Amino acid sequence: MKGISYQALAAAALTLLSSAMVFAGPDLGAAEQQATNWHAIIMFVIFVGATLFITKWAAKQTTNTNDFYTAGGGISGFQNGLAIAGDFMSAASFLGISAMVFLSGFDGLLYSLGFMVGWPIVLFLVAERLRNLGKFNLSDVVSFRLEEKPVRTLAALSSLVVVAFYLIAQMVGAGQLIKLLFGLNYNIAVVIVGLLMMAYVMFGGMLATTWVQIIKAVMLLSGATFMAFMVMKGVGFSFTNMFEQSIQVFSKVHDLSLADATKIMGPGNLASNPVDAISLGLALMFGTAGLPHILMRFFTVKDAKEARKSVVVATGFIGYFYLLTFIIGFGAILYVANNPQFLDIAKMAITGKLELVGGNNMAAVHLADAVGGDLFMGFISAVAFATILAVVAGLTLSGASAISHDLYANVFKKGRTTPESELRMSKIATLGLAIFAMILGILFEKQNVAFMVGLAFSVAACANFPVLVLSMFWKGLTTRGAVIGGVVGLVTAVVLIVLSKAVWVDTFAISDTPVVPFNGPALFAMPLSFFCCWFFSITDRSVKAQAERKAFDAQFVRSQTGIGISGASDH
């Protein structure tokens, strides 16, 4: 690979991508392209310019794999907490949840609360032990006392599947946003995001990604606070007024009686059956503790105390933000749903449903226009774009670490690599992931972004969470149990997702009826994964398994105290 320049690789990538675009089907969104919003473009340029400057600065500090993956462990707890919040408050949260509240009312809280309740699990079960046991990522932890090659391979593959689902949501959100604001073709919009993401990660590594996430978190919290304030001001700072007026508007725009419209204040509009609701709750609650790009952030701080502080800070900011998305969703019902300026009349005539210009994921962006005019809409659009870039950069970094640190350095090369060759492989992996993300973004254009992230959480809850938790807390776990349990969880989750209505019917249009009637796999796949981890561990009587059980005590002491952490790279 030494003779191949990154420029040549990038050129090859663009050629491949343009071919993929030709075969990706017709341009589904050309009719929704809008007149150019110059306020948004100016703010986009300012943000992108600032972040590329940060990337240039970070590139000078990033000299080895430790810098590339973890910013050298030099990020403070408060900074890391803000960066985690920036990483977690994705386009799915900002655009997707507000769109779900806009369309389904109170049920949108399923996602808000689900995303939120995962954090106590991360704080009390995962953060400190993870920081004491690992070096770069989640694979370091699960392979601490188990056989390295099979366990790392499993952890890397499941991490890449989670990253792929998460990337779909971010790329779809980005493409729709840029199409709406710049009047660009959707496919071109997706490529622009992919190229910027590639630049941040390939040249700036974790340090650039962290600062992009911190800046974006501050901008997003500020913008969302102003939007929520303007909505509450319009209803006299009364939640009762907001809900009553929302019911009236909802009744009018959906042509429902007032009695039927009041259903938006109760459950049942989003999850059509209890199985989907419970599956979604389990996925969002336990999936947080299995997200590779979030877990990776705990290695950027110097010790377990700072890791705990990171979670407390992140939880505070994230909880506040999800309260705001709820207000923004109901504000969109009040100010956007009955305003012809924001409605796609032509599409509504075809579908007979409420359709917004640029798609229903754009409810929050249109609300920004309604309460703050063109200038504020430009700011919020730039914030949403920053949100997507920050999250996509974090995802790409975790995917690159799975490919280069786990598969390349530890599985294929069996640890016999130089930091330089591993860093070079990370950058090649980043390039590949960027192309992959762009193709996925084009294929899944019509999906709700919050729903797609729900699927990423499902895979994390079914494949990563059981193996991670059992490896840290259960002495009996063996390599055989971990690998079989993880594979069963991963395969079951992915198969159930592919056979569900969202993918089988809505995305691939293979048939009019789904093979599996449920949209969420977590209720089935997660318990099955735990069971297989347990059963195939307790039935493993091999000498190797007995040695792995004996090694648990040393691991437990290290996870609690951090003693021996300086030798993390040698374990």
C-alpha positions in Angstrom: 0.0 0.0 0.0 3.0 2.3 0.4 3.1 3.2 -3.2 -0.5 4.2 -3.5 -1.3 7.9 -2.6 -4.4 8.9 -0.8 -5.2 11.2 -3.7 -5.3 8.2 -6.0 -7.4 6.2 -3.6 -9.8 9.2 -3.3 -10.1 9.5 -7.1 -10.8 5.7 -7.4 -13.4 6.1 -4.6 -15.2 8.9 -6.5 -15.2 6.9 -9.7 -16.7 3.9 -7.9 -19.3 6.1 -6.2 -20.4 7.8 -9.4 -21.0 4.3 -10.8 -23.0 3.4 -7.8 -25.2 6.5 -8.2 -26.1 5.4 -11.7 -27.4 2.1 -10.5 -29.0 3.4 -7.3 -32.3 4.0 -9.1 -34.1 7.2 -10.2 -33.7 10.5 -8.4 -36.6 10.1 -6.0 -36.4 13.7 -4.6 -35.8 16.0 -7.6 -39.3 17.5 -7.2 -38.5 18.6 -3.7 -35.4 20.6 -4.5 -35.8 24.2 -3.3 -34.6 27.7 -4.1 -31.2 28.3 -2.6 -31.2 29.6 1.0 -28.2 32.1 1.1 -28.3 32.6 4.9 -27.9 28.8 5.3 -25.1 28.6 2.7 -23.1 31.4 4.4 -23.4 29.7 7.8 -22.6 26.4 6.3 -19.4 27.8 4.8 -18.4 29.5 8.1 -18.9 26.2 10.0 -17.2 24.0 7.5 -14.3 26.5 7.2 -13.9 26.6 11.0 -14.0 22.8 11.4 -11.5 22.3 8.5 -9.2 24.7 10.3 -9.5 22.7 13.5 -8.8 19.5 11.4 -5.7 21.1 10.0 -4.5 21.9 13.6 -5.5 18.5 14.9 -3.6 16.8 12.0 -0.3 18.2 13.3 -1.1 16.8 16.8 -2.1 13.3 15.4 1.2 11.4 15.0 0.4 7.9 16.1 -2.5 5.4 16.6 -3.1 6.6 20.2 -3.6 10.1 19.0 -5.7 9.0 16.1 -8.1 6.8 18.1 -8.2 8.5 21.5 -6.7 12.0 21.1 -3.8 10.8 23.3 -6.2 10.5 26.3 -5.8 14.2 26.9 -9.5 15.3 26.8 -11.0 16.5 30.2 -14.1 14.9 31.7 -16.2 18.0 31.0 -15.0 18.4 27.4 -15.6 14.7 26.8 -19.1 14.9 28.3 -19.9 17.7 26.0 -18.4 15.7 23.1 -20.4 12.6 24.0 -23.5 14.7 24.1 -22.5 16.1 20.6 -21.9 12.5 19.4 -25.2 11.2 20.8 -27.5 14.1 19.9 -27.6 13.1 16.3 -29.7 14.1 13.3 -32.0 11.3 14.4 -32.6 13.0 17.7 -33.0 16.6 16.4 -34.7 16.0 13.0 -36.2 12.5 13.6 -37.7 12.7 17.1 -39.2 16.2 16.5 -40.7 14.8 13.2 -42.1 11.8 15.1 -43.7 14.1 17.7 -45.0 16.2 14.8 -46.7 13.2 13.2 -47.5 11.0 16.2 -47.7 13.4 19.2 -47.0 12.0 22.6 -45.7 8.7 21.2 -42.5 10.4 20.0 -41.5 10.4 23.6 -40.8 6.7 23.2 -37.6 7.6 21.5 -36.8 10.6 23.7 -37.1 8.6 26.9 -35.6 5.5 25.4 -32.4 7.3 24.3 -32.3 8.9 27.7 -32.7 5.9 30.1 -29.7 4.1 28.6 -27.3 6.5 30.3 -27.7 5.3 33.9 -26.7 1.8 32.6 -23.6 3.3 31.0 -22.8 5.3 34.2 -23.2 2.5 36.7 -22.3 -0.6 34.8 -20.0 0.3 31.9 -18.0 3.6 31.9 -15.5 3.0 34.8 -14.8 -0.7 34.1 -14.5 0.0 30.3 -11.9 2.8 30.9 -9.8 0.6 33.3 -9.8 -2.5 31.0 -9.5 -1.1 27.5 -7.1 0.8 25.3 -8.9 1.9 22.1 -12.3 0.3 21.8 -14.9 -2.2 23.0 -13.0 -5.1 21.5 -10.1 -4.6 23.9 -12.5 -5.1 26.8 -14.3 -8.2 25.6 -11.0 -9.9 24.5 -9.2 -9.0 27.8 -9.3 -12.6 29.2 -10.9 -14.5 26.3 -9.2 -15.8 23.1 -8.3 -12.7 21.1 -8.8 -13.7 17.5 -12.5 -15.0 17.5 -13.7 -12.5 20.1 -12.1 -9.5 18.4 -13.5 -10.6 15.0 -17.0 -10.9 16.4 -16.8 -7.5 18.2 -15.4 -5.8 15.1 -18.1 -7.2 12.8 -21.0 -6.4 15.1 -19.5 -2.9 15.6 -19.4 -2.4 11.8 -23.0 -3.5 11.4 -24.1 -1.0 14.1 -22.1 1.7 12.5 -23.6 0.9 9.1 -27.2 1.3 10.4 -26.3 4.5 12.2 -24.6 5.9 9.2 -27.7 5.4 7.0 -29.8 7.6 9.3 -27.2 10.4 9.3 -26.6 10.3 5.6 -30.3 10.4 4.8 -30.8 13.4 7.2 -27.9 15.2 5.6 -29.0 14.5 2.1 -32.5 15.7 2.7 -31.3 18.8 4.5 -28.9 20.0 1.8 -31.4 19.2 -0.9 -34.0 21.3 0.8 -31.6 24.3 1.4 -29.2 24.3 -1.5 -31.5 23.1 -4.2 -29.0 20.3 -4.9 -29.7 16.8 -6.2 -30.1 14.4 -3.2 -27.3 12.1 -4.4 -24.9 15.0 -4.7 -25.8 16.2 -1.2 -25.0 12.8 0.2 -21.6 12.8 -1.6 -20.7 16.2 -0.1 -21.3 15.0 3.4 -19.3 11.8 2.8 -16.3 13.8 1.5 -16.3 16.2 4.4 -16.6 13.4 6.9 -13.7 11.7 5.2 -11.5 14.8 5.5 -12.2 15.2 9.3 -11.4 11.7 10.2 -8.6 10.8 7.8 -6.6 13.9 8.7 -7.7 15.0 12.2 -8.5 11.7 13.9 -10.2 11.8 17.3 -8.9 15.2 18.3 -10.6 16.9 15.3 -13.7 14.8 15.8 -13.9 15.7 19.5 -13.7 19.5 18.9 -16.2 19.3 16.0 -18.6 17.5 18.4 -18.1 20.0 21.2 -18.7 23.0 18.9 -21.7 21.3 17.4 -23.2 20.5 20.9 -23.0 24.1 22.0 -24.6 25.3 18.7 -27.3 22.7 18.8 -28.2 23.3 22.5 -28.3 27.1 21.9 -30.5 26.8 18.8 -32.9 24.3 20.2 -33.2 26.4 23.4 -34.2 29.5 21.4 -36.7 27.4 19.3 -38.3 26.0 22.4 -38.4 29.4 24.1 -40.2 31.0 21.0 -42.7 28.1 20.9 -43.5 28.4 24.7 -43.6 32.2 24.4 -46.3 31.8 21.7 -48.5 29.8 24.0 -48.0 32.0 27.1 -45.4 29.6 28.6 -48.2 27.1 29.3 -47.9 23.4 28.4 -51.6 23.1 28.7 -52.2 25.8 26.1 -49.6 24.2 23.8 -51.3 20.8 24.0 -54.8 22.1 23.6 -53.9 24.2 20.6 -51.9 21.3 19.1 -54.9 19.1 19.3 -57.1 21.6 17.5 -54.5 22.1 14.7 -53.9 18.3 14.5 -57.7 17.8 14.1 -57.8 20.4 11.3 -54.8 19.3 9.2 -55.5 15.5 9.5 -59.3 16.0 9.1 -60.1 14.3 12.4 -62.7 14.9 15.0 -61.5 16.6 18.2 -62.0 13.3 20.0 -59.8 11.4 17.6 -57.2 14.2 17.6 -56.8 14.0 21.4 -55.3 10.5 20.8 -52.0 12.3 20.0 -51.8 12.9 23.8 -51.8 9.2 24.5 -49.8 6.1 23.4 -50.5 3.8 20.5 -49.9 6.0 17.4 -46.3 5.0 16.8 -45.9 1.4 17.9 -48.8 -0.5 16.4 -48.5 -3.4 18.9 -47.0 -4.0 22.4 -44.2 -6.2 21.0 -42.8 -3.3 18.9 -43.1 -0.9 21.9 -41.2 -3.3 24.3 -38.6 -4.1 21.6 -38.0 -0.5 20.9 -37.7 0.3 24.7 -35.2 -2.6 25.2 -33.2 -1.6 22.2 -32.9 2.1 23.2 -32.2 1.3 26.8 -29.5 -1.3 26.4 -28.3 -0.4 23.0 -26.7 2.8 24.3 -24.2 0.7 26.3 -23.3 -1.2 23.1 -22.7 1.7 20.7 -19.1 1.5 19.6 -18.7 5.2 18.8 -20.0 6.2 22.2 -17.9 3.6 24.2 -14.8 4.6 22.3 -15.1 8.1 23.8 -14.3 6.8 27.3 -10.7 6.1 26.2 -10.1 9.8 25.4 -9.9 10.7 29.1 -7.0 10.0 31.5 -8.7 7.8 34.1 -12.0 6.2 35.3 -12.9 9.3 37.5 -12.9 11.5 34.4 -14.9 8.8 32.5 -17.6 8.9 35.2 -17.6 12.7 35.1 -18.0 12.5 31.3 -21.2 10.4 31.7 -22.7 12.8 34.3 -22.0 15.8 32.1 -23.3 14.1 29.0 -26.5 12.9 30.7 -27.3 16.4 31.9 -27.0 17.9 28.5 -28.7 15.1 26.7 -31.7 15.0 29.1 -32.2 18.8 28.7 -32.0 18.4 24.9 -34.6 15.7 24.7 -37.0 17.8 26.7 -36.5 20.5 24.0 -37.2 18.1 21.1 -40.6 17.3 22.6 -41.5 21.0 22.7 -40.1 21.5 19.2 -42.3 18.6 17.9 -45.5 20.1 19.3 -44.3 23.6 18.1 -44.1 22.2 14.6 -47.7 21.0 14.8 -48.7 24.6 15.9 -46.6 26.6 13.5 -45.8 24.3 10.5 -48.7 21.9 10.0 -51.2 24.5 9.0 -48.9 26.9 7.1 -49.2 26.4 3.3 -45.6 27.8 2.9 -44.2 24.6 4.4 -46.6 22.0 2.9 -45.9 20.0 -0.2 -49.3 20.4 -1.8 -48.6 18.3 -4.9 -47.4 15.3 -2.8 -50.4 15.7 -0.4 -52.7 15.4 -3.4 -51.1 12.1 -4.3 -50.7 10.5 -0.9 -53.7 12.1 0.9 -51.4 12.6 4.0 -49.7 15.6 5.6 -46.4 16.1 3.7 -43.8 18.8 4.3 -41.6 20.4 1.7 -38.3 18.4 1.8 -39.9 15.5 3.7 -41.4 15.2 7.1 -37.9 14.9 8.7 -37.6 18.6 8.0 -40.3 19.6 10.6 -37.7 21.2 13.0 -36.0 23.2 10.2 -39.4 24.6 9.0 -40.2 25.5 12.6 -37.0 27.5 12.8 -38.1 29.4 9.7 -41.6 30.0 11.3 -40.3 31.3 14.7 -37.1 33.0 13.6 -37.2 33.8 9.9 -34.7 33.0 7.2 -31.6 33.9 9.2 -32.5 31.6 12.1 -33.5 28.9 9.7 -30.0 29.2 8.2 -28.5 28.9 11.6 -30.5 25.8 12.5 -29.8 24.2 9.1 -26.1 24.8 9.7 -26.5 23.3 13.2 -28.3 20.2 11.8 -25.6 19.8 9.2 -22.9 20.2 11.9 -24.8 17.6 14.0 -24.6 15.1 11.1 -21.0 15.7 10.3 -19.9 15.4 14.0 -21.8 12.1 14.5 -20.8 10.7 11.1 -17.1 11.5 12.0 -17.4 9.6 15.3 -19.1 6.7 13.6 -16.5 6.5 10.9 -13.7 6.6 13.5 -15.1 3.7 15.4 -15.6 1.7 12.2 -12.0 2.5 11.1 -10.7 1.3 14.5 -12.7 -2.0 14.2 -11.1 -2.6 10.8 -7.5 -1.5 11.5 -7.0 -2.1 15.2 -9.1 -5.3 15.5 -9.2 -7.1 12.2 -6.0 -5.9 10.6 -3.6 -5.5 13.5 -4.8 -8.1 16.0 -6.6 -10.8 13.9 -4.8 -10.9 10.5 -1.3 -9.6 11.6 -1.6 -11.1 15.1 -0.2 -8.0 16.8 2.9 -7.9 14.5 2.3 -4.4 13.1 3.9 -1.0 13.4 1.9 2.0 14.6 2.5 3.6 11.2 1.1 0.7 9.2 -2.0 0.5 11.5 -2.5 4.3 11.1 -2.3 3.9 7.3 -4.8 1.1 7.4 -7.1 3.3 9.5 -7.1 6.0 6.8 -7.8 3.4 4.1 -10.7 2.0 6.2 -12.0 5.6 6.6 -12.0 6.0 2.8 -13.9 2.7 2.4 -16.5 3.5 5.1 -17.1 6.9 3.5 -17.9 5.3 0.2 -20.1 2.7 1.9 -22.0 5.4 3.8 -22.7 7.4 0.7 -24.1 4.4 -1.1 -26.3 3.5 1.9 -27.6 7.1 2.1 -28.7 6.9 -1.5 -30.4 3.5 -1.2 -32.4 4.4 2.0 -33.5 7.9 1.0 -37.1 7.6 2.2 -36.7 6.2 5.7 -37.4 8.2 8.9 -34.0 8.9 10.4 -35.0 8.2 14.1 -36.4 4.8 13.0 -33.1 3.9 11.3 -31.2 4.8 14.4 -33.6 2.7 16.5 -32.4 -0.3 14.3 -28.7 0.6 15.1 -29.6 0.5 18.8 -31.3 -2.8 18.3 -28.2 -4.4 16.8 -26.0 -2.9 19.5 -28.4 -4.3 22.3 -28.6 -7.7 20.7 -24.9 -8.3 19.7 -22.6 -6.0 21.7 -24.4 -5.4 25.0 -24.7 -9.1 26.2 -21.1 -10.0 25.4 -19.7 -6.7 26.9 -21.7 -7.0 30.1 -21.1 -10.7 30.7 -17.3 -10.4 29.9 -17.0 -7.7 32.7 -19.4 -9.2 35.3 -19.7 -13.0 34.9 -16.8 -15.2 35.7 -18.3 -18.1 33.8 -18.2 -16.6 30.3 -15.9 -18.4 27.9 -14.7 -17.7 24.4 -17.1 -20.3 23.0 -20.1 -18.8 24.8 -19.2 -15.2 23.9 -18.7 -16.0 20.2 -21.8 -18.1 19.7 -24.0 -15.7 21.8 -22.7 -12.7 19.9 -23.1 -14.3 16.5 -26.6 -15.5 17.3 -27.6 -12.0 18.6 -26.1 -10.3 15.6 -27.6 -12.6 12.9 -31.0 -12.8 14.5 -31.3 -9.0 14.9 -30.2 -8.4 11.3 -32.4 -11.1 9.8 -35.5 -9.9 11.7 -34.8 -6.3 10.6 -34.4 -7.3 6.9 -37.6 -9.3 7.0 -39.6 -6.5 8.7 -42.0 -4.1 7.0 -39.5 -1.2 7.1 -36.9 -3.0 5.0 -38.7 -5.9 3.2 -41.7 -3.8 2.0 -40.8 -0.1 2.3 -37.1 -0.1 1.2 -36.6 -3.1 -1.0 -40.2 -3.5 -2.1 -39.8 -7.3 -2.4 -43.5 -7.9 -1.5 -46.5 -6.1 -0.1 -46.5 -8.0 3.1 -43.5 -8.4 5.5 -42.2 -11.9 6.5 -42.0 -10.8 10.1 -44.9 -8.7 11.5 -42.7 -6.9 14.1 -40.3 -4.0 13.4 -38.1 -4.3 16.5 -35.8 -7.4 17.0 -34.6 -6.7 20.5 -37.3 -8.5 22.4 -36.4 -11.8 20.6 -32.7 -11.5 19.8 -31.3 -10.0 23.0 -32.6 -12.7 25.4 -31.5 -15.3 22.9 -28.0 -13.8 22.8 -27.8 -13.9 26.6 -29.1 -17.4 26.7 -26.6 -18.7 24.1 -23.7 -16.9 26.0 -24.8 -18.6 29.2 -25.6 -22.1 27.8 -22.5 -22.5 25.6 -20.2 -21.2 28.4 -21.5 -23.5 31.2 -21.3 -26.5 28.8 -17.7 -25.7 27.9 -15.4 -28.0 30.0 -12.2 -27.4 28.0 -8.9 -26.6 29.7 -8.8 -23.2 27.9 -12.3 -22.4 29.3 -11.1 -23.2 32.9 -8.1 -20.9 32.4 -10.4 -18.1 31.2 -12.6 -18.4 34.3 -9.5 -18.3 36.5 -8.3 -15.1 34.8 -11.6 -13.3 35.8 -10.3 -12.4 39.3 -7.3 -10.4 37.9 -9.6 -8.7 35.3 -12.1 -7.8 38.1 -9.4 -6.2 40.2 -8.2 -4.2 37.3 -11.7 -3.1 36.3 -12.4 -1.9 39.8 -9.1 -0.2 40.6 -7.3 0.5 37.3 -4.1 -1.2 38.7 -1.9 -2.2 35.8 -3.6 0.2 33.4 -0.3 1.5 32.1 0.2 -1.9 30.5 -3.0 -1.8 28.6 -1.3 -2.0 25.3 0.5 -5.2 26.4 -2.3 -7.3 27.7 
